[in-house]
């Protein structure tokens, strides 16, 4: 493998899996796709053991609701794969594994305010994608989403094909984006989700071939050709949306039911300010983690305090049926247990040591910003520290973005990684100071 020039962002052309491990800065990375995001506690403990024994003991939570084992040596991949296969997390081949990118509401079956327990629908879709060989040609990042509403809704998660519940029998089908931005197609019945998904995947593959450079995501294709051609192929399976395209659920509009919240949802984290929580049965405990990273020892400790773990796209784990000492155990292992914790404002990629193009310790820089800026972070949504211009951890605009190159940072406000800025070539310490100064100027209007 040829070593790339330092800090040159590049498209790898694939997403890691168990059968398609990806070599990164600290060894091989394996992404474990967990159907419906439901991980039995004994499986979580076994996966933690694998990470400790065969990897570097670090585990990442992906934004697609999966676990990632890090630092595995090439000659140790086989025993890890065999163990994961024994637990049912390995597909028949790499192609059938790669397409299983299904995000499911992590509180499904736990939240009485949700409209539907969508775990079964998500599992059925996961299995259908793996079985349908025609869909194995989809781009690696092509994703699907099944949302049942409630406090664990996925309205702000962006994906290629959405199935958002509207009642006990139907989903709103839309293409390319968040709930607010995706292009709506119509309504489908619960039992038709897998068939509709298969038809949409086939249509995407066929329609994109007319372009010299085929769009890699649904949003790009919809922007280029609209939705009419998708609707024609699905007319028997879809019923039309209401004329206003504003669906009502229990007397409220769909957007009003789901709302719009920057995850992780405050109502999922304990110890919120008075009046900020939606009280539900104490059936689960949410524990978040800076940058979505925890140790294998932490995962094992958490698994020992609950019956099941739900993996979320919000750098958090939900402990189902937690024991009385679950919160204390989580706190002892550095978990975030309050929605006011400023570390939730930080997003960073692996950086130096974890990625072969990273040249700075992105996590240390982000934590230094939280320490230096303090209360100033309460007035913004996100600080993004990127190890290169690709911006893997957050490809979109952030309030503050630091882009590393050859050991120094460029700092920008309201920008994406790699965007032009006058604040360039700053050492990590100077970049932290510059961010604090900029936030002070923003807050005072200077």
Number of C-alpha atoms within 10 A of each C-alpha: 4 4 7 11 10 14 22 15 17 11 6 8 8 13 15 20 21 27 21 18 22 19 19 17 18 18 20 20 26 27 23 22 25 22 24 27 27 22 20 15 22 17 17 21 21 18 24 24 17 21 24 20 14 18 25 18 20 19 27 22 25 22 18 24 28 23 24 21 29 27 22 26 15 11 8 13 18 12 12 20 18 14 15 18 14 10 13 12 16 21 19 11 12 17 19 22 25 27 24 24 23 26 29 33 31 27 28 27 15 18 22 14 15 23 22 22 21 24 22 14 20 25 20 16 26 24 15 18 24 21 15 12 12 13 22 19 14 18 17 19 18 19 21 24 23 27 33 30 27 20 25 24 25 29 25 17 19 21 25 21 27 30 26 27 26 23 18 12 13 21 23 25 25 23 26 24 20 19 27 15 14 20 21 20 21 20 23 26 17 17 12 14 21 19 15 20 20 17 16 20 21 16 15 22 19 10 16 20 11 10 10 7 8 14 20 17 22 24 20 15 19 21 12 12 12 13 16 10 13 19 17 10 14 18 12 9 16 21 15 14 16 11 7 6 13 12 16 15 15 10 8 12 15 21 15 10 20 22 17 16 13 12 20 18 15 19 19 26 20 17 14 15 11 6 8 12 15 11 10 14 9 11 12 23 21 24 23 28 20 22 24 22 19 21 18 26 18 21 24 19 19 28 25 18 21 22 17 22 28 25 28 31 22 21 25 29 24 24 25 24 17 22 17 10 11 21 20 12 17 21 12 11 17 14 21 22 22 19 22 15 13 21 21 24 19 20 23 26 22 25 23 19 15 20 18 22 25 25 21 26 21 26 21 14 18 25 18 17 24 22 15 16 20 12 10 17 23 13 10 13 14 22 26 29 33 33 36 27 20 18 23 15 18 20 14 12 17 21 15 22 28 36 25 31 23 16 17 20 27 25 28 25 19 13 19 23 28 19 16 12 11 8 15 17 17 19 15 23 13 13 22 23 17 17 22 20 15 18 20 15 11 13 13 8 7 7
